[in-house]
Amino acid sequence: MALYEHGLEALQKHDYEKAANLFESVLRQYPEERELHERVRLYLNICKRHATPREAARFLGKWSLADGSGDHDVEIRASGDTIVVHDRIPFPGDAPFDADDPVVQLTADGTLEWGLPWFRGLAALVVLKARIESDGTMVVTREPRGWVPVQAGPNMRRTERFKRQ
C-alpha cells in the first residue's frame, strides 16, 4: 500500500503525472482490492482533469468586481503545472478572507472550478465555477457542497461578475 500513499503525497504536491503513474501501478499490482480501486479511480480522475496554465490562459490575471465596489478581488495565476486562485474578500469590522486555492478542473465546456473551504472545521465546501463571456467578463457562480448553515450569512449561491484589471 506504499504505492497508494506515495500517490496521495504526489497528488497533494500537485505532481499529477507522478500521482497518476503511482495510482495506475496500484491498479495493476492489487487487482483484487475493489474498494481500493474505487478510491484510486477517483484520484486518477483528478489527475487527468486538472487544468494546466496553457489550457486556462484566458482566466489568468487579476480580476475585480465589475460593479466597481471593490468588495472582492481575484487573482488567477500559474504555479508550476497548477492554477491557483487567490480570493480576497473584505468583511466590515473583521479581517478580510484571504485564500489561495488550487483549481480543481477545467471542464469540457470551458468552466474553471475551484473550491473554498468556507466553513473551517466542517465538512463543507463552496465550489466556484468561472466562465468567460464574449465581452471578456468573468462570471463566477457558487455551489455549496456538504453541510451549510441555515442561519443568515453570505449568499452561498450568488453570482458575481468580474472584469480584468
Phi and psi in radians as a Rosetta constraint file:
Dihedral C 1 N 2 CA 2 C 2 CIRCULARHARMONIC -1.083 0.35
Dihedral N 2 CA 2 C 2 N 3 CIRCULARHARMONIC -0.605 0.35
Dihedral C 2 N 3 CA 3 C 3 CIRCULARHARMONIC -1.023 0.35
Dihedral N 3 CA 3 C 3 N 4 CIRCULARHARMONIC -0.783 0.35
Dihedral C 3 N 4 CA 4 C 4 CIRCULARHARMONIC -1.056 0.35
Dihedral N 4 CA 4 C 4 N 5 CIRCULARHARMONIC -0.830 0.35
Dihedral C 4 N 5 CA 5 C 5 CIRCULARHARMONIC -1.118 0.35
Dihedral N 5 CA 5 C 5 N 6 CIRCULARHARMONIC -0.699 0.35
Dihedral C 5 N 6 CA 6 C 6 CIRCULARHARMONIC -1.150 0.35
Dihedral N 6 CA 6 C 6 N 7 CIRCULARHARMONIC -0.609 0.35
Dihedral C 6 N 7 CA 7 C 7 CIRCULARHARMONIC -1.103 0.35
Dihedral N 7 CA 7 C 7 N 8 CIRCULARHARMONIC -0.750 0.35
Dihedral C 7 N 8 CA 8 C 8 CIRCULARHARMONIC -1.102 0.35
Dihedral N 8 CA 8 C 8 N 9 CIRCULARHARMONIC -0.719 0.35
Dihedral C 8 N 9 CA 9 C 9 CIRCULARHARMONIC -1.078 0.35
Dihedral N 9 CA 9 C 9 N 10 CIRCULARHARMONIC -0.774 0.35
Dihedral C 9 N 10 CA 10 C 10 CIRCULARHARMONIC -1.109 0.35
Dihedral N 10 CA 10 C 10 N 11 CIRCULARHARMONIC -0.704 0.35
Dihedral C 10 N 11 CA 11 C 11 CIRCULARHARMONIC -1.103 0.35
Dihedral N 11 CA 11 C 11 N 12 CIRCULARHARMONIC -0.751 0.35
Dihedral C 11 N 12 CA 12 C 12 CIRCULARHARMONIC -1.119 0.35
Dihedral N 12 CA 12 C 12 N 13 CIRCULARHARMONIC -0.480 0.35
Dihedral C 12 N 13 CA 13 C 13 CIRCULARHARMONIC -1.545 0.35
Dihedral N 13 CA 13 C 13 N 14 CIRCULARHARMONIC 0.052 0.35
Dihedral C 13 N 14 CA 14 C 14 CIRCULARHARMONIC 1.132 0.35
Dihedral N 14 CA 14 C 14 N 15 CIRCULARHARMONIC 0.466 0.35
Dihedral C 14 N 15 CA 15 C 15 CIRCULARHARMONIC -1.618 0.35
Dihedral N 15 CA 15 C 15 N 16 CIRCULARHARMONIC 1.368 0.35
Dihedral C 15 N 16 CA 16 C 16 CIRCULARHARMONIC -1.142 0.35
Dihedral N 16 CA 16 C 16 N 17 CIRCULARHARMONIC -0.666 0.35
Dihedral C 16 N 17 CA 17 C 17 CIRCULARHARMONIC -1.134 0.35
Dihedral N 17 CA 17 C 17 N 18 CIRCULARHARMONIC -0.815 0.35
Dihedral C 17 N 18 CA 18 C 18 CIRCULARHARMONIC -1.096 0.35
Dihedral N 18 CA 18 C 18 N 19 CIRCULARHARMONIC -0.765 0.35
Dihedral C 18 N 19 CA 19 C 19 CIRCULARHARMONIC -1.062 0.35
Dihedral N 19 CA 19 C 19 N 20 CIRCULARHARMONIC -0.777 0.35
Dihedral C 19 N 20 CA 20 C 20 CIRCULARHARMONIC -1.086 0.35
Dihedral N 20 CA 20 C 20 N 21 CIRCULARHARMONIC -0.743 0.35
Dihedral C 20 N 21 CA 21 C 21 CIRCULARHARMONIC -1.078 0.35
Dihedral N 21 CA 21 C 21 N 22 CIRCULARHARMONIC -0.741 0.35
Dihedral C 21 N 22 CA 22 C 22 CIRCULARHARMONIC -1.151 0.35
Dihedral N 22 CA 22 C 22 N 23 CIRCULARHARMONIC -0.757 0.35
Dihedral C 22 N 23 CA 23 C 23 CIRCULARHARMONIC -1.138 0.35
Dihedral N 23 CA 23 C 23 N 24 CIRCULARHARMONIC -0.683 0.35
Dihedral C 23 N 24 CA 24 C 24 CIRCULARHARMONIC -1.126 0.35
Dihedral N 24 CA 24 C 24 N 25 CIRCULARHARMONIC -0.599 0.35
Dihedral C 24 N 25 CA 25 C 25 CIRCULARHARMONIC -1.127 0.35
Dihedral N 25 CA 25 C 25 N 26 CIRCULARHARMONIC -0.665 0.35
Dihedral C 25 N 26 CA 26 C 26 CIRCULARHARMONIC -1.060 0.35
Dihedral N 26 CA 26 C 26 N 27 CIRCULARHARMONIC -0.780 0.35
Dihedral C 26 N 27 CA 27 C 27 CIRCULARHARMONIC -1.046 0.35
Dihedral N 27 CA 27 C 27 N 28 CIRCULARHARMONIC -0.713 0.35
Dihedral C 27 N 28 CA 28 C 28 CIRCULARHARMONIC -1.261 0.35
Dihedral N 28 CA 28 C 28 N 29 CIRCULARHARMONIC -0.725 0.35
Dihedral C 28 N 29 CA 29 C 29 CIRCULARHARMONIC -1.466 0.35
Dihedral N 29 CA 29 C 29 N 30 CIRCULARHARMONIC -0.305 0.35
Dihedral C 29 N 30 CA 30 C 30 CIRCULARHARMONIC -2.246 0.35
Dihedral N 30 CA 30 C 30 N 31 CIRCULARHARMONIC 1.143 0.35
Dihedral C 30 N 31 CA 31 C 31 CIRCULARHARMONIC -1.149 0.35
Dihedral N 31 CA 31 C 31 N 32 CIRCULARHARMONIC -0.374 0.35
Dihedral C 31 N 32 CA 32 C 32 CIRCULARHARMONIC -1.529 0.35
Dihedral N 32 CA 32 C 32 N 33 CIRCULARHARMONIC -0.213 0.35
Dihedral C 32 N 33 CA 33 C 33 CIRCULARHARMONIC -1.479 0.35
Dihedral N 33 CA 33 C 33 N 34 CIRCULARHARMONIC 1.416 0.35
Dihedral C 33 N 34 CA 34 C 34 CIRCULARHARMONIC -1.112 0.35
Dihedral N 34 CA 34 C 34 N 35 CIRCULARHARMONIC -0.755 0.35
Dihedral C 34 N 35 CA 35 C 35 CIRCULARHARMONIC -1.134 0.35
Dihedral N 35 CA 35 C 35 N 36 CIRCULARHARMONIC -0.690 0.35
Dihedral C 35 N 36 CA 36 C 36 CIRCULARHARMONIC -1.107 0.35
Dihedral N 36 CA 36 C 36 N 37 CIRCULARHARMONIC -0.697 0.35
Dihedral C 36 N 37 CA 37 C 37 CIRCULARHARMONIC -1.061 0.35
Dihedral N 37 CA 37 C 37 N 38 CIRCULARHARMONIC -0.663 0.35
Dihedral C 37 N 38 CA 38 C 38 CIRCULARHARMONIC -1.063 0.35
Dihedral N 38 CA 38 C 38 N 39 CIRCULARHARMONIC -0.812 0.35
Dihedral C 38 N 39 CA 39 C 39 CIRCULARHARMONIC -1.135 0.35
Dihedral N 39 CA 39 C 39 N 40 CIRCULARHARMONIC -0.761 0.35
Dihedral C 39 N 40 CA 40 C 40 CIRCULARHARMONIC -1.088 0.35
Dihedral N 40 CA 40 C 40 N 41 CIRCULARHARMONIC -0.720 0.35
Dihedral C 40 N 41 CA 41 C 41 CIRCULARHARMONIC -1.118 0.35
Dihedral N 41 CA 41 C 41 N 42 CIRCULARHARMONIC -0.639 0.35
Dihedral C 41 N 42 CA 42 C 42 CIRCULARHARMONIC -1.067 0.35
Dihedral N 42 CA 42 C 42 N 43 CIRCULARHARMONIC -0.823 0.35
Dihedral C 42 N 43 CA 43 C 43 CIRCULARHARMONIC -1.182 0.35
Dihedral N 43 CA 43 C 43 N 44 CIRCULARHARMONIC -0.615 0.35
Dihedral C 43 N 44 CA 44 C 44 CIRCULARHARMONIC -1.083 0.35
Dihedral N 44 CA 44 C 44 N 45 CIRCULARHARMONIC -0.693 0.35
Dihedral C 44 N 45 CA 45 C 45 CIRCULARHARMONIC -1.057 0.35
Dihedral N 45 CA 45 C 45 N 46 CIRCULARHARMONIC -0.708 0.35
Dihedral C 45 N 46 CA 46 C 46 CIRCULARHARMONIC -1.086 0.35
Dihedral N 46 CA 46 C 46 N 47 CIRCULARHARMONIC -0.777 0.35
Dihedral C 46 N 47 CA 47 C 47 CIRCULARHARMONIC -1.058 0.35
Dihedral N 47 CA 47 C 47 N 48 CIRCULARHARMONIC -0.692 0.35
Dihedral C 47 N 48 CA 48 C 48 CIRCULARHARMONIC -1.366 0.35
Dihedral N 48 CA 48 C 48 N 49 CIRCULARHARMONIC -0.430 0.35
Dihedral C 48 N 49 CA 49 C 49 CIRCULARHARMONIC -1.897 0.35
Dihedral N 49 CA 49 C 49 N 50 CIRCULARHARMONIC 0.147 0.35
Dihedral C 49 N 50 CA 50 C 50 CIRCULARHARMONIC -1.132 0.35
Dihedral N 50 CA 50 C 50 N 51 CIRCULARHARMONIC 2.598 0.35
Dihedral C 50 N 51 CA 51 C 51 CIRCULARHARMONIC -1.531 0.35
Dihedral N 51 CA 51 C 51 N 52 CIRCULARHARMONIC 2.366 0.35
Dihedral C 51 N 52 CA 52 C 52 CIRCULARHARMONIC -1.641 0.35
Dihedral N 52 CA 52 C 52 N 53 CIRCULARHARMONIC 2.760 0.35
Dihedral C 52 N 53 CA 53 C 53 CIRCULARHARMONIC -0.987 0.35
Dihedral N 53 CA 53 C 53 N 54 CIRCULARHARMONIC -0.623 0.35
Dihedral C 53 N 54 CA 54 C 54 CIRCULARHARMONIC -1.138 0.35
Dihedral N 54 CA 54 C 54 N 55 CIRCULARHARMONIC -0.770 0.35
Dihedral C 54 N 55 CA 55 C 55 CIRCULARHARMONIC -1.184 0.35
Dihedral N 55 CA 55 C 55 N 56 CIRCULARHARMONIC -0.547 0.35
Dihedral C 55 N 56 CA 56 C 56 CIRCULARHARMONIC -1.793 0.35
Dihedral N 56 CA 56 C 56 N 57 CIRCULARHARMONIC 0.319 0.35
Dihedral C 56 N 57 CA 57 C 57 CIRCULARHARMONIC -0.932 0.35
Dihedral N 57 CA 57 C 57 N 58 CIRCULARHARMONIC -0.654 0.35
Dihedral C 57 N 58 CA 58 C 58 CIRCULARHARMONIC -1.185 0.35
Dihedral N 58 CA 58 C 58 N 59 CIRCULARHARMONIC -0.291 0.35
Dihedral C 58 N 59 CA 59 C 59 CIRCULARHARMONIC -1.583 0.35
Dihedral N 59 CA 59 C 59 N 60 CIRCULARHARMONIC -0.354 0.35
Dihedral C 59 N 60 CA 60 C 60 CIRCULARHARMONIC -1.133 0.35
Dihedral N 60 CA 60 C 60 N 61 CIRCULARHARMONIC 2.423 0.35
Dihedral C 60 N 61 CA 61 C 61 CIRCULARHARMONIC 2.319 0.35
Dihedral N 61 CA 61 C 61 N 62 CIRCULARHARMONIC -3.053 0.35
Dihedral C 61 N 62 CA 62 C 62 CIRCULARHARMONIC -1.752 0.35
Dihedral N 62 CA 62 C 62 N 63 CIRCULARHARMONIC 2.404 0.35
Dihedral C 62 N 63 CA 63 C 63 CIRCULARHARMONIC -2.275 0.35
Dihedral N 63 CA 63 C 63 N 64 CIRCULARHARMONIC 2.558 0.35
Dihedral C 63 N 64 CA 64 C 64 CIRCULARHARMONIC -2.338 0.35
Dihedral N 64 CA 64 C 64 N 65 CIRCULARHARMONIC 2.811 0.35
Dihedral C 64 N 65 CA 65 C 65 CIRCULARHARMONIC -1.006 0.35
Dihedral N 65 CA 65 C 65 N 66 CIRCULARHARMONIC 2.375 0.35
Dihedral C 65 N 66 CA 66 C 66 CIRCULARHARMONIC -1.149 0.35
Dihedral N 66 CA 66 C 66 N 67 CIRCULARHARMONIC -0.409 0.35
Dihedral C 66 N 67 CA 67 C 67 CIRCULARHARMONIC -1.371 0.35
Dihedral N 67 CA 67 C 67 N 68 CIRCULARHARMONIC -0.076 0.35
Dihedral C 67 N 68 CA 68 C 68 CIRCULARHARMONIC 1.364 0.35
Dihedral N 68 CA 68 C 68 N 69 CIRCULARHARMONIC 0.137 0.35
Dihedral C 68 N 69 CA 69 C 69 CIRCULARHARMONIC -1.261 0.35
Dihedral N 69 CA 69 C 69 N 70 CIRCULARHARMONIC -0.390 0.35
Dihedral C 69 N 70 CA 70 C 70 CIRCULARHARMONIC 1.260 0.35
Dihedral N 70 CA 70 C 70 N 71 CIRCULARHARMONIC 0.261 0.35
Dihedral C 70 N 71 CA 71 C 71 CIRCULARHARMONIC -1.380 0.35
Dihedral N 71 CA 71 C 71 N 72 CIRCULARHARMONIC -0.163 0.35
Dihedral C 71 N 72 CA 72 C 72 CIRCULARHARMONIC -2.804 0.35
Dihedral N 72 CA 72 C 72 N 73 CIRCULARHARMONIC 2.107 0.35
Dihedral C 72 N 73 CA 73 C 73 CIRCULARHARMONIC -2.020 0.35
Dihedral N 73 CA 73 C 73 N 74 CIRCULARHARMONIC 2.532 0.35
Dihedral C 73 N 74 CA 74 C 74 CIRCULARHARMONIC -2.327 0.35
Dihedral N 74 CA 74 C 74 N 75 CIRCULARHARMONIC 2.358 0.35
Dihedral C 74 N 75 CA 75 C 75 CIRCULARHARMONIC -2.157 0.35
Dihedral N 75 CA 75 C 75 N 76 CIRCULARHARMONIC 2.179 0.35
Dihedral C 75 N 76 CA 76 C 76 CIRCULARHARMONIC -1.933 0.35
Dihedral N 76 CA 76 C 76 N 77 CIRCULARHARMONIC 2.117 0.35
Dihedral C 76 N 77 CA 77 C 77 CIRCULARHARMONIC -2.428 0.35
Dihedral N 77 CA 77 C 77 N 78 CIRCULARHARMONIC 2.777 0.35
Dihedral C 77 N 78 CA 78 C 78 CIRCULARHARMONIC -1.470 0.35
Dihedral N 78 CA 78 C 78 N 79 CIRCULARHARMONIC 2.455 0.35
Dihedral C 78 N 79 CA 79 C 79 CIRCULARHARMONIC -2.405 0.35
Dihedral N 79 CA 79 C 79 N 80 CIRCULARHARMONIC 1.659 0.35
Dihedral C 79 N 80 CA 80 C 80 CIRCULARHARMONIC 1.178 0.35
Dihedral N 80 CA 80 C 80 N 81 CIRCULARHARMONIC -2.212 0.35
Dihedral C 80 N 81 CA 81 C 81 CIRCULARHARMONIC -1.726 0.35
Dihedral N 81 CA 81 C 81 N 82 CIRCULARHARMONIC 0.323 0.35
Dihedral C 81 N 82 CA 82 C 82 CIRCULARHARMONIC -2.100 0.35
Dihedral N 82 CA 82 C 82 N 83 CIRCULARHARMONIC 2.745 0.35
Dihedral C 82 N 83 CA 83 C 83 CIRCULARHARMONIC -1.853 0.35
Dihedral N 83 CA 83 C 83 N 84 CIRCULARHARMONIC 2.328 0.35
Dihedral C 83 N 84 CA 84 C 84 CIRCULARHARMONIC -2.088 0.35
Dihedral N 84 CA 84 C 84 N 85 CIRCULARHARMONIC 2.399 0.35
Dihedral C 84 N 85 CA 85 C 85 CIRCULARHARMONIC -1.933 0.35
Dihedral N 85 CA 85 C 85 N 86 CIRCULARHARMONIC 2.144 0.35
Dihedral C 85 N 86 CA 86 C 86 CIRCULARHARMONIC -1.803 0.35
Dihedral N 86 CA 86 C 86 N 87 CIRCULARHARMONIC 2.053 0.35
Dihedral C 86 N 87 CA 87 C 87 CIRCULARHARMONIC -1.804 0.35
Dihedral N 87 CA 87 C 87 N 88 CIRCULARHARMONIC 2.415 0.35
Dihedral C 87 N 88 CA 88 C 88 CIRCULARHARMONIC -2.336 0.35
Dihedral N 88 CA 88 C 88 N 89 CIRCULARHARMONIC 2.017 0.35
Dihedral C 88 N 89 CA 89 C 89 CIRCULARHARMONIC -2.181 0.35
Dihedral N 89 CA 89 C 89 N 90 CIRCULARHARMONIC 1.954 0.35
Dihedral C 89 N 90 CA 90 C 90 CIRCULARHARMONIC -1.294 0.35
Dihedral N 90 CA 90 C 90 N 91 CIRCULARHARMONIC 2.531 0.35
Dihedral C 90 N 91 CA 91 C 91 CIRCULARHARMONIC -2.129 0.35
Dihedral N 91 CA 91 C 91 N 92 CIRCULARHARMONIC 2.209 0.35
Dihedral C 91 N 92 CA 92 C 92 CIRCULARHARMONIC -1.023 0.35
Dihedral N 92 CA 92 C 92 N 93 CIRCULARHARMONIC 2.244 0.35
Dihedral C 92 N 93 CA 93 C 93 CIRCULARHARMONIC 1.297 0.35
Dihedral N 93 CA 93 C 93 N 94 CIRCULARHARMONIC 0.172 0.35
Dihedral C 93 N 94 CA 94 C 94 CIRCULARHARMONIC -2.537 0.35
Dihedral N 94 CA 94 C 94 N 95 CIRCULARHARMONIC 2.916 0.35
Dihedral C 94 N 95 CA 95 C 95 CIRCULARHARMONIC -1.175 0.35
Dihedral N 95 CA 95 C 95 N 96 CIRCULARHARMONIC 2.559 0.35
Dihedral C 95 N 96 CA 96 C 96 CIRCULARHARMONIC -1.201 0.35
Dihedral N 96 CA 96 C 96 N 97 CIRCULARHARMONIC 2.708 0.35
Dihedral C 96 N 97 CA 97 C 97 CIRCULARHARMONIC -1.493 0.35
Dihedral N 97 CA 97 C 97 N 98 CIRCULARHARMONIC 2.070 0.35
Dihedral C 97 N 98 CA 98 C 98 CIRCULARHARMONIC -2.138 0.35
Dihedral N 98 CA 98 C 98 N 99 CIRCULARHARMONIC 2.241 0.35
Dihedral C 98 N 99 CA 99 C 99 CIRCULARHARMONIC -2.621 0.35
Dihedral N 99 CA 99 C 99 N 100 CIRCULARHARMONIC 2.499 0.35
Dihedral C 99 N 100 CA 100 C 100 CIRCULARHARMONIC -1.949 0.35
Dihedral N 100 CA 100 C 100 N 101 CIRCULARHARMONIC 2.039 0.35
Dihedral C 100 N 101 CA 101 C 101 CIRCULARHARMONIC -2.226 0.35
Dihedral N 101 CA 101 C 101 N 102 CIRCULARHARMONIC 2.341 0.35
Dihedral C 101 N 102 CA 102 C 102 CIRCULARHARMONIC -1.259 0.35
Dihedral N 102 CA 102 C 102 N 103 CIRCULARHARMONIC 2.542 0.35
Dihedral C 102 N 103 CA 103 C 103 CIRCULARHARMONIC -1.223 0.35
Dihedral N 103 CA 103 C 103 N 104 CIRCULARHARMONIC 2.374 0.35
Dihedral C 103 N 104 CA 104 C 104 CIRCULARHARMONIC -1.424 0.35
Dihedral N 104 CA 104 C 104 N 105 CIRCULARHARMONIC -0.794 0.35
Dihedral C 104 N 105 CA 105 C 105 CIRCULARHARMONIC -2.866 0.35
Dihedral N 105 CA 105 C 105 N 106 CIRCULARHARMONIC 2.810 0.35
Dihedral C 105 N 106 CA 106 C 106 CIRCULARHARMONIC -2.003 0.35
Dihedral N 106 CA 106 C 106 N 107 CIRCULARHARMONIC 1.949 0.35
Dihedral C 106 N 107 CA 107 C 107 CIRCULARHARMONIC -1.276 0.35
Dihedral N 107 CA 107 C 107 N 108 CIRCULARHARMONIC 2.911 0.35
Dihedral C 107 N 108 CA 108 C 108 CIRCULARHARMONIC -1.048 0.35
Dihedral N 108 CA 108 C 108 N 109 CIRCULARHARMONIC -0.498 0.35
Dihedral C 108 N 109 CA 109 C 109 CIRCULARHARMONIC -1.530 0.35
Dihedral N 109 CA 109 C 109 N 110 CIRCULARHARMONIC 0.104 0.35
Dihedral C 109 N 110 CA 110 C 110 CIRCULARHARMONIC 1.559 0.35
Dihedral N 110 CA 110 C 110 N 111 CIRCULARHARMONIC 0.328 0.35
Dihedral C 110 N 111 CA 111 C 111 CIRCULARHARMONIC -1.635 0.35
Dihedral N 111 CA 111 C 111 N 112 CIRCULARHARMONIC 2.252 0.35
Dihedral C 111 N 112 CA 112 C 112 CIRCULARHARMONIC -1.610 0.35
Dihedral N 112 CA 112 C 112 N 113 CIRCULARHARMONIC 2.254 0.35
Dihedral C 112 N 113 CA 113 C 113 CIRCULARHARMONIC -2.138 0.35
Dihedral N 113 CA 113 C 113 N 114 CIRCULARHARMONIC 2.360 0.35
Dihedral C 113 N 114 CA 114 C 114 CIRCULARHARMONIC -2.519 0.35
Dihedral N 114 CA 114 C 114 N 115 CIRCULARHARMONIC 2.916 0.35
Dihedral C 114 N 115 CA 115 C 115 CIRCULARHARMONIC -2.183 0.35
Dihedral N 115 CA 115 C 115 N 116 CIRCULARHARMONIC 2.538 0.35
Dihedral C 115 N 116 CA 116 C 116 CIRCULARHARMONIC -1.929 0.35
Dihedral N 116 CA 116 C 116 N 117 CIRCULARHARMONIC 2.161 0.35
Dihedral C 116 N 117 CA 117 C 117 CIRCULARHARMONIC -1.378 0.35
Dihedral N 117 CA 117 C 117 N 118 CIRCULARHARMONIC 1.224 0.35
Dihedral C 117 N 118 CA 118 C 118 CIRCULARHARMONIC -1.089 0.35
Dihedral N 118 CA 118 C 118 N 119 CIRCULARHARMONIC -0.745 0.35
Dihedral C 118 N 119 CA 119 C 119 CIRCULARHARMONIC -1.734 0.35
Dihedral N 119 CA 119 C 119 N 120 CIRCULARHARMONIC 1.607 0.35
Dihedral C 119 N 120 CA 120 C 120 CIRCULARHARMONIC -0.978 0.35
Dihedral N 120 CA 120 C 120 N 121 CIRCULARHARMONIC 2.323 0.35
Dihedral C 120 N 121 CA 121 C 121 CIRCULARHARMONIC 1.436 0.35
Dihedral N 121 CA 121 C 121 N 122 CIRCULARHARMONIC -0.010 0.35
Dihedral C 121 N 122 CA 122 C 122 CIRCULARHARMONIC -2.008 0.35
Dihedral N 122 CA 122 C 122 N 123 CIRCULARHARMONIC 2.763 0.35
Dihedral C 122 N 123 CA 123 C 123 CIRCULARHARMONIC -1.434 0.35
Dihedral N 123 CA 123 C 123 N 124 CIRCULARHARMONIC 1.223 0.35
Dihedral C 123 N 124 CA 124 C 124 CIRCULARHARMONIC -2.526 0.35
Dihedral N 124 CA 124 C 124 N 125 CIRCULARHARMONIC 2.636 0.35
Dihedral C 124 N 125 CA 125 C 125 CIRCULARHARMONIC -2.644 0.35
Dihedral N 125 CA 125 C 125 N 126 CIRCULARHARMONIC 2.484 0.35
Dihedral C 125 N 126 CA 126 C 126 CIRCULARHARMONIC -1.857 0.35
Dihedral N 126 CA 126 C 126 N 127 CIRCULARHARMONIC 2.026 0.35
Dihedral C 126 N 127 CA 127 C 127 CIRCULARHARMONIC -1.559 0.35
Dihedral N 127 CA 127 C 127 N 128 CIRCULARHARMONIC 2.202 0.35
Dihedral C 127 N 128 CA 128 C 128 CIRCULARHARMONIC -1.798 0.35
Dihedral N 128 CA 128 C 128 N 129 CIRCULARHARMONIC 2.384 0.35
Dihedral C 128 N 129 CA 129 C 129 CIRCULARHARMONIC -2.196 0.35
Dihedral N 129 CA 129 C 129 N 130 CIRCULARHARMONIC 2.067 0.35
Dihedral C 129 N 130 CA 130 C 130 CIRCULARHARMONIC -1.977 0.35
Dihedral N 130 CA 130 C 130 N 131 CIRCULARHARMONIC 2.480 0.35
Dihedral C 130 N 131 CA 131 C 131 CIRCULARHARMONIC -2.449 0.35
Dihedral N 131 CA 131 C 131 N 132 CIRCULARHARMONIC 2.646 0.35
Dihedral C 131 N 132 CA 132 C 132 CIRCULARHARMONIC -1.759 0.35
Dihedral N 132 CA 132 C 132 N 133 CIRCULARHARMONIC 2.187 0.35
Dihedral C 132 N 133 CA 133 C 133 CIRCULARHARMONIC -1.482 0.35
Dihedral N 133 CA 133 C 133 N 134 CIRCULARHARMONIC 2.956 0.35
Dihedral C 133 N 134 CA 134 C 134 CIRCULARHARMONIC -1.060 0.35
Dihedral N 134 CA 134 C 134 N 135 CIRCULARHARMONIC -0.456 0.35
Dihedral C 134 N 135 CA 135 C 135 CIRCULARHARMONIC -1.504 0.35
Dihedral N 135 CA 135 C 135 N 136 CIRCULARHARMONIC 0.077 0.35
Dihedral C 135 N 136 CA 136 C 136 CIRCULARHARMONIC 1.575 0.35
Dihedral N 136 CA 136 C 136 N 137 CIRCULARHARMONIC -0.058 0.35
Dihedral C 136 N 137 CA 137 C 137 CIRCULARHARMONIC -1.282 0.35
Dihedral N 137 CA 137 C 137 N 138 CIRCULARHARMONIC 2.415 0.35
Dihedral C 137 N 138 CA 138 C 138 CIRCULARHARMONIC -1.717 0.35
Dihedral N 138 CA 138 C 138 N 139 CIRCULARHARMONIC 2.143 0.35
Dihedral C 138 N 139 CA 139 C 139 CIRCULARHARMONIC -1.836 0.35
Dihedral N 139 CA 139 C 139 N 140 CIRCULARHARMONIC 2.171 0.35
Dihedral C 139 N 140 CA 140 C 140 CIRCULARHARMONIC -2.043 0.35
Dihedral N 140 CA 140 C 140 N 141 CIRCULARHARMONIC 2.135 0.35
Dihedral C 140 N 141 CA 141 C 141 CIRCULARHARMONIC -1.920 0.35
Dihedral N 141 CA 141 C 141 N 142 CIRCULARHARMONIC 2.793 0.35
Dihedral C 141 N 142 CA 142 C 142 CIRCULARHARMONIC -2.094 0.35
Dihedral N 142 CA 142 C 142 N 143 CIRCULARHARMONIC 2.561 0.35
Dihedral C 142 N 143 CA 143 C 143 CIRCULARHARMONIC -2.430 0.35
Dihedral N 143 CA 143 C 143 N 144 CIRCULARHARMONIC 1.819 0.35
Dihedral C 143 N 144 CA 144 C 144 CIRCULARHARMONIC -1.217 0.35
Dihedral N 144 CA 144 C 144 N 145 CIRCULARHARMONIC 2.440 0.35
Dihedral C 144 N 145 CA 145 C 145 CIRCULARHARMONIC -2.268 0.35
Dihedral N 145 CA 145 C 145 N 146 CIRCULARHARMONIC 2.460 0.35
Dihedral C 145 N 146 CA 146 C 146 CIRCULARHARMONIC 1.571 0.35
Dihedral N 146 CA 146 C 146 N 147 CIRCULARHARMONIC -2.802 0.35
Dihedral C 146 N 147 CA 147 C 147 CIRCULARHARMONIC -1.379 0.35
Dihedral N 147 CA 147 C 147 N 148 CIRCULARHARMONIC 2.228 0.35
Dihedral C 147 N 148 CA 148 C 148 CIRCULARHARMONIC -2.245 0.35
Dihedral N 148 CA 148 C 148 N 149 CIRCULARHARMONIC 2.276 0.35
Dihedral C 148 N 149 CA 149 C 149 CIRCULARHARMONIC -1.034 0.35
Dihedral N 149 CA 149 C 149 N 150 CIRCULARHARMONIC 2.597 0.35
Dihedral C 149 N 150 CA 150 C 150 CIRCULARHARMONIC -1.536 0.35
Dihedral N 150 CA 150 C 150 N 151 CIRCULARHARMONIC -0.478 0.35
Dihedral C 150 N 151 CA 151 C 151 CIRCULARHARMONIC -1.069 0.35
Dihedral N 151 CA 151 C 151 N 152 CIRCULARHARMONIC 2.962 0.35
Dihedral C 151 N 152 CA 152 C 152 CIRCULARHARMONIC -1.055 0.35
Dihedral N 152 CA 152 C 152 N 153 CIRCULARHARMONIC 2.547 0.35
Dihedral C 152 N 153 CA 153 C 153 CIRCULARHARMONIC 3.028 0.35
Dihedral N 153 CA 153 C 153 N 154 CIRCULARHARMONIC -2.867 0.35
Dihedral C 153 N 154 CA 154 C 154 CIRCULARHARMONIC -1.123 0.35
Dihedral N 154 CA 154 C 154 N 155 CIRCULARHARMONIC 2.578 0.35
Dihedral C 154 N 155 CA 155 C 155 CIRCULARHARMONIC -1.279 0.35
Dihedral N 155 CA 155 C 155 N 156 CIRCULARHARMONIC 1.925 0.35
Dihedral C 155 N 156 CA 156 C 156 CIRCULARHARMONIC -1.384 0.35
Dihedral N 156 CA 156 C 156 N 157 CIRCULARHARMONIC -0.069 0.35
Dihedral C 156 N 157 CA 157 C 157 CIRCULARHARMONIC -2.062 0.35
Dihedral N 157 CA 157 C 157 N 158 CIRCULARHARMONIC 0.285 0.35
Dihedral C 157 N 158 CA 158 C 158 CIRCULARHARMONIC -1.277 0.35
Dihedral N 158 CA 158 C 158 N 159 CIRCULARHARMONIC 2.824 0.35
Dihedral C 158 N 159 CA 159 C 159 CIRCULARHARMONIC -2.038 0.35
Dihedral N 159 CA 159 C 159 N 160 CIRCULARHARMONIC 2.358 0.35
Dihedral C 159 N 160 CA 160 C 160 CIRCULARHARMONIC -2.147 0.35
Dihedral N 160 CA 160 C 160 N 161 CIRCULARHARMONIC 2.589 0.35
Dihedral C 160 N 161 CA 161 C 161 CIRCULARHARMONIC -1.990 0.35
Dihedral N 161 CA 161 C 161 N 162 CIRCULARHARMONIC 2.259 0.35
Dihedral C 161 N 162 CA 162 C 162 CIRCULARHARMONIC -2.070 0.35
Dihedral N 162 CA 162 C 162 N 163 CIRCULARHARMONIC 2.584 0.35
Dihedral C 162 N 163 CA 163 C 163 CIRCULARHARMONIC -2.037 0.35
Dihedral N 163 CA 163 C 163 N 164 CIRCULARHARMONIC 2.633 0.35
Dihedral C 163 N 164 CA 164 C 164 CIRCULARHARMONIC -1.237 0.35
Dihedral N 164 CA 164 C 164 N 165 CIRCULARHARMONIC 2.388 0.35
